[in-house]
């Protein structure tokens, strides 16, 4: 019976640690999304004074943006892994062994959802493609 209680305690603490990781990931994602919006908006004010970009410029801009999202995902994942957990050692939890630390899906989703400039570029590309296809 003690083994079942220990296993249950471990699982409950692990769920709390996963929630902690998710909150950190969400916070980092929001910060990066705001930073990207700031940078991309300044870029657009400088570059696109002559109107809308052509499809090739649009594809290049989106490729650079996606590259930056990928690099920021990698960096954020590594930074989040370094942040200690308040649940470390509770019920035998080893924070660095929690698989969700290596996940990047939540971060990428948050950045893409909250970065308006990337969404706008994707919309522009979609409009260009509708005229072609």
C-alpha positions in Angstrom: 0.0 0.0 0.0 2.9 2.3 0.7 4.3 1.8 -2.8 0.9 2.9 -4.3 0.8 5.9 -2.1 4.4 6.9 -3.1 3.6 6.4 -6.8 0.4 8.5 -6.5 2.3 11.3 -4.6 5.0 11.3 -7.3 2.4 11.5 -10.1 0.6 14.4 -8.4 3.9 16.3 -7.9 4.8 15.6 -11.5 1.5 17.1 -12.8 2.2 20.2 -10.8 5.7 20.4 -12.2 4.3 20.0 -15.8 2.0 22.9 -15.0 4.9 25.0 -13.8 6.8 24.2 -17.0 3.8 25.2 -19.1 3.4 28.5 -17.3 7.1 29.3 -17.8 6.8 28.4 -21.5 3.7 30.5 -21.9 5.4 33.5 -20.3 8.5 33.2 -22.4 6.3 32.7 -25.5 4.4 35.9 -24.8 7.6 37.9 -24.2 9.2 36.6 -27.5 6.0 37.3 -29.4 5.9 40.9 -28.2 9.6 41.3 -29.0 9.0 39.9 -32.5 6.0 42.2 -33.1 8.2 45.2 -32.1 11.1 44.2 -34.3 8.9 43.2 -37.3 6.7 46.3 -37.1 9.8 48.6 -37.1 11.2 46.6 -40.1 7.9 47.0 -42.0 7.9 50.7 -41.4 11.3 51.0 -42.9 11.1 48.5 -45.8 7.6 48.7 -47.0 7.1 52.4 -47.6 6.4 51.7 -51.3 3.4 49.5 -50.7 2.8 45.8 -50.4 5.8 43.4 -51.0 5.8 41.1 -53.9 5.4 37.3 -53.4 9.1 36.6 -53.4 9.8 39.3 -50.8 6.9 38.0 -48.8 8.2 34.4 -48.9 11.7 35.5 -47.9 10.3 37.6 -45.0 8.3 34.6 -43.8 11.2 32.3 -44.1 13.3 34.6 -41.9 10.5 34.9 -39.4 10.1 31.1 -39.2 13.9 30.8 -38.8 13.8 33.2 -35.9 10.8 31.4 -34.3 12.8 28.1 -34.6 15.9 29.6 -33.0 14.0 31.3 -30.3 12.2 28.0 -29.5 15.6 26.3 -29.1 16.9 29.1 -26.9 13.8 29.3 -24.8 13.7 25.5 -24.2 17.3 25.6 -23.0 16.7 28.6 -20.7 13.6 27.0 -19.2 15.5 23.8 -18.5 17.9 25.9 -16.4 15.2 27.4 -14.2 14.9 25.3 -11.0 11.6 23.9 -10.1 10.0 24.4 -6.6 8.9 20.8 -6.8 12.5 19.4 -7.1 12.9 16.5 -4.7 9.3 16.5 -3.6 8.1 12.8 -3.7 11.3 11.9 -5.5 10.7 14.2 -8.5 13.8 15.1 -10.6 12.8 18.1 -12.5 15.4 17.7 -15.3 13.9 14.3 -16.1 10.4 15.6 -16.8 9.9 15.0 -20.6 7.9 18.2 -21.0 11.1 20.3 -20.5 12.2 19.2 -24.0 8.9 20.0 -25.7 8.8 23.0 -28.0 5.2 22.8 -29.3 3.6 25.0 -26.6 6.2 27.7 -27.1 6.0 27.7 -30.8 2.2 27.7 -30.7 2.2 30.7 -28.3 4.7 32.7 -30.4 2.9 32.1 -33.6 -0.5 32.8 -32.0 0.5 36.0 -30.3 2.8 37.5 -33.0 0.4 39.6 -35.1 3.0 40.5 -37.8 3.6 36.8 -38.6 -0.2 36.2 -38.9 -0.5 39.3 -41.1 2.3 38.0 -43.4 0.7 34.6 -43.6 -2.6 36.3 -44.5 -0.8 38.3 -47.2 0.8 35.2 -48.6 -2.6 33.5 -48.7 -4.1 36.4 -50.6 -1.2 36.2 -53.1 -1.7 32.5 -53.5 -5.4 32.8 -54.1 -4.7 35.0 -57.1 -2.3 32.4 -58.5 -4.3 29.3 -57.8 
